[in-house]
Amino acid sequence: MITAPTLSTIPLDQLHRDLGARMVPFAGYDMPVQYPTGIIQEHQQVRQAAGLFDVSHMGAIFIAGNPAAELEKVFPSDLQELGVGQIKYSLLLNEHGGIEDDLLISRLDDGFLLVVNAGRKHHDLDFLRQALPAVDFIPLFEKAMIALQGPKARAVLSGLCSDADPMSFMSIQRTKLLGHDSILSCSGYTGEDGFELICDADHALEIAQTLLDHPDVKPIGLGARDSLRLEAGLCLYGHELTTKISPIEAGLTWAIGKRRRLEGKFAGSPRIFTEMKDAPQHKRIGLIPESRSIPREGCTLHDASGQSVGIVTSGGQSPVLGHPIAMGYITNNIPMEGLTVNIRGTYYPIRVTKLPFVPTQYKK
């Protein structure tokens, strides 16, 4: 008899159940996918007010001191120039120029902090320890992580923590929230202004409940988290990013630091520099169907002659725009007129569009 693998629970598991969340397996955890109001209302809550996300399934990794030069062997960011209190979106690269994970890397006063994807955190830790044996990577996987996102998130959080209000997008600091030591960053993956905080699991319930007691805050599940990041044109590992896709193909050349583009000396740089010069074989694109049918992951893209020229990696209904949207990869340097997408055997017209689909609202 084959038994299902045991799912790990996040610190706020009981709170989600008490709030009526529908729980689903995700990255080895039992996670809330939606609450009774439904995904569309949760999505709009984040776009119009503030939403609370439990992202404790993700992984934080601490690196004491300043081994920036070593870290730059596998990250293409300018980490030696990264100042205390600053955050970079970065990529963990393999020797072939593929992406092992995308993540946030921050500089604190006593070291660096990585926040990596849930399904990759154990892999990333093993990969980093093998690639950089001289660096001590300290997992903080037992910590709780909470995100507060939306145009009213700043006002809500500032009422509990005066440090929050002056923070600009992609900044970080140690602070106290309700008297508890926390790491607070102005960051997120929704396209909205907002914050993410890391705290001890024992303190998460008090913090989350206090935030939810505010009339402008509602709980948000994984379903709306995905539709929000799709509207913002943001990549999801395992969909737009894999160990074979390069930063250039993914449209993430901007994540490679200026100095690094000149000197190289990071994993996969020969391939990456070749693609920067000659263009990659494929490129990530935004897509808008000219029908009500939704292109889902795995749907193929076809040129005017019917030849397969690409694939959809993420797709869904945009609650803000009121029509389907998608992202995918397409063969570079081909005509973009007359494209179609194969949805369950029927070919529907589809057009390429710029990303993001919905303008971002980050506080600069």
TALIN-V904619 format. One record per residue. N is the residue number from 1. RES is the residue in one letter. SS is DSSP state (2 for helix, 1 for strand, 0 for the rest). PSI is psi in whole degrees, -180 to 180 (* if undefined). BURIAL is + if it has 16 or more other ideal C-beta (glycine too) atoms within 10 Angstrom, else -. Layout:
((N:RES:SS:PSI:BURIAL) (N:RES:SS:PSI:BURIAL))
This chain:
((1:M:0:129:-) (2:I:0:123:-) (3:T:0:147:-) (4:A:0:145:-) (5:P:0:144:-) (6:T:0:131:-) (7:L:0:142:+) (8:S:1:154:+) (9:T:1:149:-) (10:I:0:159:+) (11:P:0:-29:+) (12:L:0:22:+) (13:D:2:-49:+) (14:Q:2:-36:-) (15:L:2:-45:+) (16:H:2:-41:+) (17:R:2:-40:-) (18:D:2:-29:-) (19:L:0:1:-) (20:G:0:21:-) (21:A:0:145:+) (22:R:1:119:-) (23:M:1:140:+) (24:V:1:156:-) (25:P:1:133:-) (26:F:1:121:-) (27:A:0:35:+) (28:G:0:4:-) (29:Y:1:155:+) (30:D:1:113:+) (31:M:1:149:+) (32:P:1:121:+) (33:V:1:-31:+) (34:Q:1:165:+) (35:Y:0:175:+) (36:P:0:-30:-) (37:T:0:-25:+) (38:G:0:161:-) (39:I:2:-42:+) (40:I:2:-45:-) (41:Q:2:-36:-) (42:E:2:-42:+) (43:H:2:-50:+) (44:Q:2:-32:+) (45:Q:2:-41:+) (46:V:2:-36:+) (47:R:2:-25:+) (48:Q:2:-26:-) (49:A:0:-105:+) (50:A:1:141:+) (51:G:1:144:+) (52:L:1:124:+) (53:F:1:137:+) (54:D:1:112:+) (55:V:0:33:+) (56:S:0:-13:+) (57:H:0:-18:+) (58:M:0:170:+) (59:G:1:132:+) (60:A:1:137:+) (61:I:1:126:+) (62:F:1:143:+) (63:I:1:110:+) (64:A:1:152:-) (65:G:0:-150:-) (66:N:0:66:+) (67:P:0:43:+) (68:A:2:-41:+) (69:A:2:-39:-) (70:E:2:-45:+) (71:L:2:-32:+) (72:E:0:-10:+) (73:K:0:-26:-) (74:V:0:-10:+) (75:F:1:133:+) (76:P:0:9:+) (77:S:0:161:+) (78:D:0:77:+) (79:L:0:-26:+) (80:Q:0:-23:-) (81:E:0:-4:-) (82:L:0:120:+) (83:G:0:159:-) (84:V:0:131:-) (85:G:0:3:+) (86:Q:1:153:-) (87:I:1:143:+) (88:K:1:138:+) (89:Y:1:129:+) (90:S:1:179:+) (91:L:1:133:+) (92:L:1:115:+) (93:L:1:148:+) (94:N:0:177:-) (95:E:0:-17:-) (96:H:0:4:-) (97:G:0:7:+) (98:G:0:166:+) (99:I:1:115:+) (100:E:1:-31:+) (101:D:1:156:+) (102:D:1:149:+) (103:L:1:172:+) (104:L:1:133:+) (105:I:1:126:+) (106:S:1:153:+) (107:R:1:117:+) (108:L:1:175:+) (109:D:0:-17:-) (110:D:0:11:-) (111:G:1:-164:-) (112:F:1:152:+) (113:L:1:127:+) (114:L:1:137:+) (115:V:1:112:+) (116:V:1:168:+) (117:N:0:148:+) (118:A:2:-49:+) (119:G:2:-4:+) (120:R:2:-2:+) (121:K:2:-42:+) (122:H:2:-38:-) (123:H:2:-47:+) (124:D:2:-43:+) (125:L:2:-45:+) (126:D:2:-42:-) (127:F:2:-46:+) (128:L:2:-42:+) (129:R:2:-35:-) (130:Q:2:-40:-) (131:A:2:-34:+) (132:L:0:71:+) (133:P:0:-18:-) (134:A:0:-9:-) (135:V:0:138:+) (136:D:0:110:-) (137:F:1:121:+) (138:I:1:108:-) (139:P:1:139:+) (140:L:0:42:-) (141:F:0:-14:+) (142:E:0:-7:-) (143:K:0:157:+) (144:A:1:146:+) (145:M:1:128:+) (146:I:1:139:+) (147:A:1:137:+) (148:L:1:115:+) (149:Q:1:145:+) (150:G:0:165:+) (151:P:0:-19:+) (152:K:0:4:+) (153:A:2:-40:+) (154:R:2:-45:+) (155:A:2:-40:-) (156:V:2:-50:+) (157:L:2:-34:+) (158:S:2:-26:-) (159:G:0:-20:-) (160:L:0:-22:-) (161:C:0:108:+) (162:S:0:-19:-) (163:D:0:-21:-) (164:A:0:-42:+) (165:D:0:-45:-) (166:P:0:-5:-) (167:M:0:138:+) (168:S:0:164:-) (169:F:0:135:+) (170:M:0:44:+) (171:S:1:160:+) (172:I:1:151:+) (173:Q:1:158:+) (174:R:1:140:-) (175:T:1:-176:+) (176:K:1:136:-) (177:L:1:118:+) (178:L:0:34:-) (179:G:0:0:-) (180:H:1:138:-) (181:D:1:129:-) (182:S:1:159:+) (183:I:1:119:+) (184:L:1:127:+) (185:S:1:145:+) (186:C:1:92:+) (187:S:0:178:+) (188:G:0:175:+) (189:Y:0:40:+) (190:T:0:-13:+) (191:G:0:-5:+) (192:E:0:163:+) (193:D:0:148:+) (194:G:1:-176:+) (195:F:1:156:+) (196:E:1:139:+) (197:L:1:147:+) (198:I:1:130:+) (199:C:1:170:+) (200:D:0:143:-) (201:A:2:-33:-) (202:D:2:-20:-) (203:H:2:-8:+) (204:A:2:-40:+) (205:L:2:-45:-) (206:E:2:-43:-) (207:I:2:-48:+) (208:A:2:-44:+) (209:Q:2:-38:-) (210:T:2:-42:-) (211:L:2:-41:+) (212:L:2:-21:-) (213:D:0:-16:-) (214:H:0:136:+) (215:P:0:-19:-) (216:D:0:2:+) (217:V:1:133:+) (218:K:1:155:+) (219:P:1:143:+) (220:I:0:136:+) (221:G:0:-175:+) (222:L:2:-31:+) (223:G:2:-50:+) (224:A:2:-31:+) (225:R:2:-39:+) (226:D:2:-42:+) (227:S:2:-33:+) (228:L:2:-46:+) (229:R:2:-31:+) (230:L:2:-45:+) (231:E:2:-34:+) (232:A:0:-2:+) (233:G:0:30:+) (234:L:0:142:+) (235:C:0:150:+) (236:L:0:126:+) (237:Y:1:139:+) (238:G:0:-12:-) (239:H:0:-76:+) (240:E:0:-20:+) (241:L:1:135:+) (242:T:0:177:-) (243:T:0:-12:-) (244:K:0:-20:-) (245:I:0:136:+) (246:S:0:162:+) (247:P:0:-31:+) (248:I:0:-45:+) (249:E:0:-38:+) (250:A:0:-2:+) (251:G:0:28:+) (252:L:0:29:+) (253:T:2:-32:+) (254:W:2:-20:-) (255:A:2:-5:+) (256:I:0:120:+) (257:G:0:153:+) (258:K:2:-46:-) (259:R:2:-39:-) (260:R:2:-30:+) (261:R:2:-26:-) (262:L:2:-42:-) (263:E:2:-21:-) (264:G:0:-129:-) (265:K:0:37:-) (266:F:0:159:+) (267:A:0:132:+) (268:G:0:7:+) (269:S:2:-35:+) (270:P:2:-47:-) (271:R:2:-45:+) (272:I:2:-43:+) (273:F:2:-36:-) (274:T:2:-43:-) (275:E:2:-32:+) (276:M:2:-34:+) (277:K:2:-46:-) (278:D:2:-3:-) (279:A:0:140:-) (280:P:0:168:+) (281:Q:0:-33:-) (282:H:1:162:+) (283:K:1:149:+) (284:R:1:140:+) (285:I:1:158:+) (286:G:1:148:+) (287:L:1:139:+) (288:I:1:115:+) (289:P:1:147:+) (290:E:0:42:-) (291:S:0:177:-) (292:R:0:-7:-) (293:S:0:140:+) (294:I:0:121:+) (295:P:0:126:+) (296:R:0:168:+) (297:E:0:132:+) (298:G:0:-15:-) (299:C:0:137:+) (300:T:1:149:+) (301:L:1:144:+) (302:H:1:145:+) (303:D:0:-176:+) (304:A:0:-24:-) (305:S:0:-3:-) (306:G:0:-2:-) (307:Q:0:140:-) (308:S:1:125:-) (309:V:1:2:+) (310:G:1:-176:+) (311:I:1:147:+) (312:V:1:135:+) (313:T:1:-26:+) (314:S:1:142:+) (315:G:1:152:+) (316:G:1:179:+) (317:Q:1:133:+) (318:S:1:112:+) (319:P:0:-31:+) (320:V:0:-46:+) (321:L:0:-23:-) (322:G:0:19:-) (323:H:1:167:-) (324:P:1:150:+) (325:I:1:162:+) (326:A:1:161:+) (327:M:1:157:+) (328:G:1:-170:+) (329:Y:1:144:+) (330:I:1:150:+) (331:T:1:133:-) (332:N:0:152:-) (333:N:0:41:-) (334:I:0:157:-) (335:P:0:136:-) (336:M:0:0:-) (337:E:0:143:-) (338:G:0:20:-) (339:L:0:147:+) (340:T:1:160:+) (341:V:1:136:+) (342:N:1:109:+) (343:I:1:106:+) (344:R:0:43:-) (345:G:0:-5:-) (346:T:1:136:-) (347:Y:1:120:-) (348:Y:1:142:+) (349:P:1:144:-) (350:I:1:147:+) (351:R:1:154:-) (352:V:1:140:-) (353:T:1:163:-) (354:K:0:153:-) (355:L:0:149:+) (356:P:0:165:+) (357:F:0:-38:+) (358:V:0:130:+) (359:P:0:141:-) (360:T:0:158:-) (361:Q:0:34:+) (362:Y:0:145:-) (363:K:0:114:-) (364:K:0:*:-))
